[in-house]
Amino acid sequence: MFNSKNSSTPQPTSAGALAGNFLAENYSADNNLGDNYSAANYLTDGYLAPESAQAIKSSSTYYEEAQALNIPVPPVAGEPNWGPLYSQTFDLTDPGTLDTRKKVLVHTGKQSWKRFLGNLLYGFVQYGSTSLLPITAGYLLDQLIIHGLSKALWLPTLYLLLNILVASTLYGFMQMITLITSERACFDDIDRTASRSVTNGHAISQEISSGDVVQTVETDAYNLAMFYESSAHTLSALLVALGVCWYMFSINIPMGLAVLLSIPLFSGISSLISKPLHKRIDARRTESGTLTTVANDAVMGLRILRGLGAESRYLARYEKQSERLRDTGIAMATLNSLSAVMRQASPAIVTAIILGIGSAEIYAGRLEPGQLVAFFGLTGIINTFMMRLSWLIIIGPKAWVSARKIAALNAVPRKLNDNADSEAPSEPYGELADPISGAQAPAGKLTALVCAEPDHSAQVAKRFARLDEHTPATLNGQPLTEMPLKWVRTNLLYSHGEAGLFAGTLREGLLGRKARAAKPLSPGELLAWNTLQNRLDDNQFKLQDQQRKDLDDKLLGALKAAACADVMGSLQLGLDGLITEKGRNLSGGQRQRVSLARALAQQSPNLILVEPTSALDANTENQVAEDLKAHRNGKTTIIATASPLVLHHTDHVIFLGPDGQVQDTGTHHELFQRNSAYRALTGRGNA
């Protein structure tokens, strides 16, 4: 089924590839294939060879595929017995409105307390074992000076070797536990924050920029997780450092006193840097979110910007925002540098003090050489605490800012009431009406919303789809706001021309809400999947599609109506073809047509489209409009567009004036003949 890039064996032709080639060759404007033309028809009509039909069967596991292709997969280590403590999945149900920084920090702390405690105890043991190394080494040196090379050295030597073994082993485990802890906590925060963004996305987009949302999900959740991980390590290092100070006091008071005083001294200096650093981190975080928003806007609308000749304006805006971000970074650089100096200087100063006092104490005969060696080594524990504290002072302000950003996202109230207890209408068909504009879309017809200001027609479309709780739009005279939200989303489907695509198979993408949640892969399968993906071309790599296949006929019909023959051909594996993240392996026009096919595949009684053909050339746009009318025959379809190629195929046109109010209604031909403003707007090409 798969071939490596270097293999000379011809790749077997899959059913999806043959179906895609057939579609590319035969799906034209003159082709009259119905919605029920299926993959089985391809076989019976002779388009699939019988031996190629075997490719319809589901693939084996990724690990077996890698073995068949002689592609080595790295081994996966087994989970240790303590693994569930760090990898367990916590209850991620809605904890309520975490609309303040305090609530966010407290809730995250409650979710992470087991891992925090585990990190604290393990850090204490690890740092404690490390602190014993210089003590045993110093004791061995003193015994060597006193007894020379004799049997008296065996026991201290054994202690030292065992201590080295234990400390190095614990250090390795601690690095693994730290990684698991921070990544697991980060995932929990990302999952919770992203879920909030998805479930309340429309309301959030009106209050918070898209760049800030992205930064909150990706960066702020990580900062919060790192804060708790760093707090555990800093606290455990502090406990061991206090124990080290007590040991030094018991051996030599001047040296113990010097170490004990150095801890609050350097901690106080570091805290003085924290407050102004906090403000500058906040400013830089805000500017970073704004820059991400500018970049996202460009990704979504760069084609339109180029078409309007406004690309230079965008570049100037991006350059200006980049300069603002640079300036905030420069303003933060001084404090960052001071913090870095403290991290490097404080351990060096403590070490110098210990060596200076220790040398004087040895000269005075109040300290043994081995004890000085032990004291010198113990400064490493003090230095570890100082470095941990310095890092906590850096990550602490970031977490403080991140908690505020997460709280701001959570504080945005939902703008849609569920109305789950309301009675759902018995009939999903009927006239859609918008009292604000006066627009009325008849049931079962293809209606166009046309306006010289595209935003006005788009707003009417959004009200028809109940994207806002305060919409007065009605269906069959009943306000949409009085209907259960789930029923509205099932029977009134909204799709705009810039709708995004998700990574996965073409089939999974087209199924939309009907898609099944994929079963999570085991660590071994996940590693094999990643290995295959890196070794094979996109057209060779086939995901294990766990989706239902009984709707394939309807999906193919939706692809035909959206003129996606070239998409099927380019993916080669047809419905099993792999769409990469955000549809990057498709062109802009292909992405738009696939998103249209996804909307058509849902077969919603009421479909509301906004500029669904804006990225298409004239021939493709005309073909889509013609096939769309046939595919949606008998169902209510509303399109916000001013394209004459689309308007030519509509049943009814609602023409909105500059104020967003209905100015005229009728067929495209009628309005074109009698309304000069409509004719001026739509009179390009062959109307």
N, C-alpha and C positions, 0 to 999 in steps of 0.2 A: 504493500500500500504506500510506503514511503520509500524514497530513494535519497541517499546522501548526495551532496553536491558533487562529490568526486566520483560517483558511481557511473559506470558506463552502461549499466542495465537500463533499458527503456522503462520509463515510468508507466505502470498500468493506467489505462484511462478509466476514470471513475464515472459512475452514473451522473454525478453532478456536472462533471466536465463536459460530457457528451450532451447533456441537457442544455448546458450553457451555450455550447457551440450551436446547437440546434436553434436556441432562442435568438442568438446573435444573427444567424443566417435567415431566419424565417419570421421573426416578429417585426413586421413592418406595419405601416398605417393601413395597408390593404389586407393584412392578415386578419381573419375573422375567428380566431380561436376563442372559445368560450372560457368562462371562469373555471370550468370543471375539467379542463384539459390537463391531465396529470402525467407524472413520470411513468406510470403504467402504460399510458397511451404511446409514449415515446418508444417503449419496447415493442408493443404490438404493431406499431406502424413501421417498424424496421429501423428506427433511429438508434436503437441500442442493440449491440450484439449480445447474444445470450450469455457469453462468458463475462462480458462487462457488467451484466446485471448483478453479478455476485458482489460488486462493489457497494451495492445498496446496503448490505449487511453492516451492522455496527462494528467499529474497530475493536481490536483487543486493547489491553492496557498499554499505557505509554512505556512501561518498563519492558513489556514483551516486544513492543515495536523496536525499542532501542537494541534489544538483544538480537532481533532478527536482522537488523542493519549493521550489527557489529559496532555499535556506537557505545563506548564505555560510559557508564553512569557512576558517579562517585558514590561510595557507600554512605549510608545514613546511620549515625550513632543512635543507640537505643536511649530512651528517656530514663534518667535516674529515678530512684525511688522517691526523692524529694521533689521531682518535677511538677506534680500536680499543684503544689503550693504556689508555684510561679506561673504555670501555664493554664490554670483553671479559668473557665469562663464565668465571669461574675454576672449577676442579674443586671441587665442593661435596660430594664424597663424605665419608663419616664419617672424620674425622681421628683417631679414637680418643677416649678419654675425656678431655676437657678439664676435669678435676675440680679444678684449682688455678688461682688467679689468674695465676700465672706462665705456665702452659700456654696460657691464653686469650689473654694479651697477646702471647706469642711467636707463636702460630698466626695471630692476626690480623695481626701484623706481617709474617709470611712471605707471607700472602695479599695484602698491600697494598704490598709493597716497591717494585714497579715504579711504582705511582702515587705513592708517597712520594718516590721519587727524581725522577720527573718534576716533581712539585710543588716539590721542593727546587731543582732546576736552573732551572725557570721563574721561581720566586720570586727567585732570585739575579739572574737577568737583568733581571727587572722592577724590583726594588729598586735594582740597579746603574744602570739607565738613569735612574731617577728621581733618584738621587743626583747624576748629571751635570748635571741641570737648573740647580740653584743655582750650580754651578761655572762653567758657560758663561754664565749670567746675570751673575755677578760679573765675569768676564773682560770681557764686553761693556761693563759699566759703567766699568771701569777704562780701557778703550780709548776710551770716549766722553769721559772726563775728560781723558785725555792728548791725543787727536788731534781731539776735537770731531766734528762731522758730516762725515766724510771717507770715502774709499774703504777706509780701514783697518777700517771697521765691517762691511763686507759679509761677510767670512769668519766672524767671530764671530756675526753675526746669522744666517747660514745654519746654523751649528752649533746655535744655540739653537732655531731652527724645526724642524730635523730631530730634535733631541732631544725636543722637545715632541710631535712626531708619533709618534715611536717609543714614548715613555713612555706616552702616552695609549692607543695601540693595544694595547700589551702589558698595560696595566692592564685594559682591557676583556676581553681574552682570559683574563687571570688570573682574573677573576670567574667566567667561564664554566667554566674548568677546575676551580676550587675547588668550584663547585656539583656538577659531574659527579663529581669525586673523592669528595666527602663522601657524596653520594647513592648512588653505586655501592658504596662500602665499607659504607655503612649497610645497603644491600639484601643484601649478602653475609652480614653478621652476622645480620640478621633472618631470612634464609632458613635459615641453619644452626641458629639458636636455635629458630625455629618448628618446623622439621623434627624436632628433638629432642623438643620438647613434644608433637608429634602422635604420633610413633612410640612414645613412652614415657609417654603422657599419663596413664594410669591410675595408674602408680606415682608420677608427679610430683604428681598431685593429692592423694596421701596424705601427701606430705612438704612440699609448698609450697602456699601459698594461691593461689587462682585470680587474685587481684589481683596478687600478686607475679609470677606467670607473665606476665600481661598487661603489667605494667610492664617486665619483663625483655625481652620481645619488642619492645615499642614504644619504650621510652626508653633502656634500657641499651645496646642495639645502636647507637643513634644516638650516645650519649655516647662509645662506644669508637671509632666512625668519626671523630667530630669531634676526638678526641684526636690521632689520627695526622695528620689534615689540619692541625691547629693546630701540631703539632710540626714539620712540614715548613716551614711559613711562619715560625715562630719561629727555626728554625735558619738559614734563608736570610737573614732579617733580621739575625740576629746576625753572620753572615759579612760582610755589607755594612757593618754598623755598625762592625765592627773595621777594615775598610778605610777608612771615613770618619775614624775616630780616627787612623789612620796618616797620612792626608792632612793632618789638622789639626795633628798633631805636626810634620810637615815644613814647615808654614807658620808656625805659632806654638805654641811649647811650652806656655805657660800655658793656652791654650784647649784644646789637645789633652789635656792632663793633667786639666783639669776635666771634660771629657766622659768620659774613660776611667775616672775614679774614680766618676762618677755611676752608671755601669752596674752594677758590683757592689754599690754602696750601696743603690740602689733594689731590685735583685734580692733582696738579703738581707732587706730589710724585707718584701717581698712573700712570701718563703718562710716568714717567721715567722707569717704569717696562714694559710698553707696547711694546717698540721697540725690546728689546732682546727677550721678550716672543713671539713676532711675528715670529722671525727667528726660534726659537725652535719648535713652532707649525708647521711651514712649513716643517721642517726636519722630525718631527714625522708623519705628514700627508703623506709625500713621502714614508717613511718606512712602514707605515700602508698599503698603496696601493700595495706596492711590496709584502708584506706578503699575502694579499688577492689574488694576482696573483698566488703565489706559492700554496696556498690552492686550488684555482680553477683548476690549472693544475693537482693537485693530484686527485680531484674529477673526472675529465674527464678521467684520465689515470692510476688510481691506479691498475686496473686489469692488464694492460699491464706491469706496473712497477713490480708487483708481479711475473708475468710470466717470466720476464727477470731477476728476482733476484735483481732488482735495488731499492727495497723499502727502503733499508737502506740508499742509497744515497739521496733519497728524504727526509727521516727523518732528515738526517744531514743538508741538505739545509734548511729545515723548521726550524730546531733548530737554525741555524746560523742567519737566518732572524729574528726569534723571539727575539734573543739576541740583534740584532741591534735595533729593535723596543723598547725593554726594556731599552736600553741605552739612546735612545732619550727621552723616558718618564722620566727617572731618571734625565737627563739634564734639563728637563722642570720643574721638581718637585720643585726646589728651587724657581724659579720665581712664580710658582703657589702658593707656600706656602706664599711668600711675599704678593701676591695679596690677599690671604685669610686673612692674618694678617691685611692688610689694611681695608678689609671689616668689620672685627670685631673690630679693634682698633679705627678706626676713629669715629664711633658713640659713643663709650665709652669715648673717650677723649673729644668730644664735650659736652657730657652730664656732665662730671666732671667739665669742665670749666663753664658751665651754673650754676651748683649747687654752685660752689665755689664763683663766682661773685655774684650770687643771694643772697646767705646767707649774704655776706658782705653788700650788698645793703639794705637788710631787717634790719640788725643790725644798719645801719646808718640812717634808717628811710626813705630811698628814694624809697622803693619798698614794696608793700603790699604782704601778704602771698599768696593770691589768684593769684596775678600776677606771683609769683615764680612758683606756680603750673602750670599756663598757659605756662610759659616759659619752664618748664621742659617737659611738654607734647609736645610743639612745636618742641623740639629737635628731636622728632620722625620723623617729616616731613623732617628736615635736614638730619637725619640719613637715611631716605628712599631714599633721593636723592643721598647720598654718596654710599649707597649699589647699587642703580641703575647704578650710574656712574662706580662703580667697576666692575659690571657685564658687562657693555658696553665695558669696557677696555679689558675684557676677550674675549667676543664674537666678538668684532671688529676685532682684528687680525685674528681670525678664518675666519670671513667673507671675509677679505681681501685676505687671502690665497685661500679660496673657490672660490672667484670671478676669481682669476687667473687660477685655475684649470678648471673652467667652460669655461673661455675664450680659454684656450688651446684646449679643446675638440671641441669648435665651430670653432676654427681656422683651423682645419684639412680640407683641400679642398676636395670636392667630386671628386672621381676618375672615375666616370662614367657619361658620357654625356647622357642626355635623348634621344636626337635625335627624339623628338616627331613629328617633321614635316617631317621626312624622310618617304619615301614610304616603306611600309612593304612588304616583299616577298609574292608572291601569293601562294607559296607552302612551307609548313614547313618541308618537307622531302627532304633529299639529303645527299651527302657525307660531313662529317665534317672533316676538315683538319687543322693541326697545322704546319705551316711552320717552326717554331723553332725546333721542334723535328723531323719533317717529318712524323708524324703520320697521317694516313688517315682511318677514320671509315666509312665503307659503310653504305648506308641507309637501314633501315629495318632489320638490323642484330644485333645479340648480340656479341659485341666486348669487348675483355679484354685488359687492359693496364697492362703489367707485367714488373717489374723492380726490381733488387736486392736492389735498393734504393727507398723505397716506396714514398719518397718525390718527386722524379722525375715524377712518374706516376700520383701522386696527382696534381702536377703543370700542367701537360698536361690536366687533367680533368678540372681544374679550367679555363684554357684558352678556352677549348671547351665551357664552361658555361659563358664566358665573365664576369668573376668576377673582371677583371682589364680592364681599358679603353684602355690600350696599347696592348692588345692581338691582334696578327695577325691572329687568327683563322678565318676560313671561313665556310660558309654553302652554298653548291652548287656554290662555287667559289666567293660568295659575302662576304666581310668582316663583321663580326658580329658587329663591331663598327659603321658601317654605317646604322644599322637597329634600329628602335625604341626600346628603352630599355624595354618597356612594352611588346612588341611582343616577344622579346628574352626571357623574364622571363616566358611568357606564354607557349612558344614552346620549350624551352631548360631548363629542370628542373635539378637542382644540389642538391644532398643529400649526406652527408657523414655519416660514421658509428657512429659518436658521436653526431648526431643531437638531440637536446633537445625536451622535451615534455612540454606542458603547462597544467595547471590545467583546468579541465572541463570534459565533457562527452567524452567517446571514440569516439562517432560520431563526435562531434565538432573537436576533434583532428585530425581525419582522413580527414575531409573535407578541412582542410588547408585554402587556399585562398578562397575557395568556402563557407566557414563558414559565417553565418550571425552574425553581431554584436549583442550581447545579449542586450535586453532592460534593462536599469538600474532598480534595485529594489527600491521600496519606503523604507523609514527608517523602517517602521513596518515590511515589508517583509524581509528586510535585517537582522533585529534582529531575526525574526522567523527562517530564514535560518541558522543563526549562532547558535541558540538554538538547532535546530534539528541536525545540524552537530556535536555538542558537545555531544548530548544525544544518537545518533544512530551510529551503526557500518557503515563502508564504504559500505558494501554490503547491508545495509538496506536503506541507504540514496540515494535518487534519485534527481538529479538536474532537474530543470525545463528546459528541453532541447528545445530551441526555434529554432532549426535547421531544415532545410528541410529534409523530410523523403524519398523523391522520389529517392534519390541516395543510399539508404540503400543496395540495391542489389549489386551495384558496390563496396560499401565499404566492404561487406561480401566477395566478390570475391577477393579484395585486401588483406584482412585478411587471407584468405585461401592461397593465393600465398606467403605470408610472414610467413606461419606456425604459426599463432597466435591463434590456438585452445585453448591452455592453458591460454592465456590472456583472452579470452572470458569466459572461465570457472572460472578463479580466480576472475574476476570482477562480475560474477553472473548475473548482469543486462544487459549483452551483450553490445550493442551499447549505452545503457543508463548508463552503468557503469561509476563510477567516477574515473578519474585519478587525483591524487593529484599533488601538485606543483612539477615540475621537474620529474614527474613520480615516486615518491618515493615509491609508493605502488606496483611497478613492479620491477622485477629483471633486472640486466644489459642487459641480453640477450633479455628479453621481451621488454624493452625500445627500443633496437635496431631494433627489428622486427616490433614494432608498427611504428617507424619512417620510416622504409622501406615500410610498408603498406600505410602510409600517402603519400609517394612519388608515389607509384603505383596507388593509388586512384585518383591522379590528371590526369592520362591518357595522359600525355604529349607526343607529337610525338617523342621527343628526351629526354631520361632520362640518366643522368650521375651520377653514384654511385661511392663512394670512400669507399672501405673496408666495404661493407654493412653486412658482415657476420663474422666480426672479433671476436665477443663476443659469437658465437654460437658453440655448440658441433658438432662433425663430422656428426652425423645422421641428425640433424636439418639443418646443412649447406647444405648437399646434397639435402635434400627435398626442401629447399628454392630455390636452384639453378635450380632444375628441374621444379618447379612450376613457377619460374620467367620467364624461357624461354617460357613456354606455355602462360603465362599471357601477355607477351610483344610481342607475335608473330606478325610480320609485322611492328613493330615499332622499331626505332633506340634506342639501349640500350648500354651504354658504362660503363664498370665496371673496376675500378682500384683495382686489387687484384692479389695475387700470390698463392691463394688456388687451389690446383689441383682438389678439389671437385667441385669448381665453374667452373674452366677452362674446365673441361670435358664436360660441357653443352654449351659452347660458340660456335659461328659460326666462329669467326675470332679472332686471337690473334696478338697483336702488342707487340713485345719484345724490350724493351729499354735497351741500354747499360749503363755502369756506368756514362757516360757523359750526359745521358738523351736523346740521339739520338736513332732513330730507328735502331736496329741491325738486326732484322729479322721479318718476318710476315708469317702467315699461320694459319692452324688449330692447335689446341693443340696437336693432334696426330702427325702431320707433324713436328712441332718444337721439340717435345719430342724425335722423332726419329733421327733428323739430327743435332740438336744444343746442344752441350754438356753443355754450360753455362746455357741454359734454363732447361735442364734435371737436372742439379745439384740444381737449384733453386726450381723447382717444383716437384722433384722426391720423395716426401714423401707420404706415404700412397699408396693407389691404384690409380695411375694416369690413 
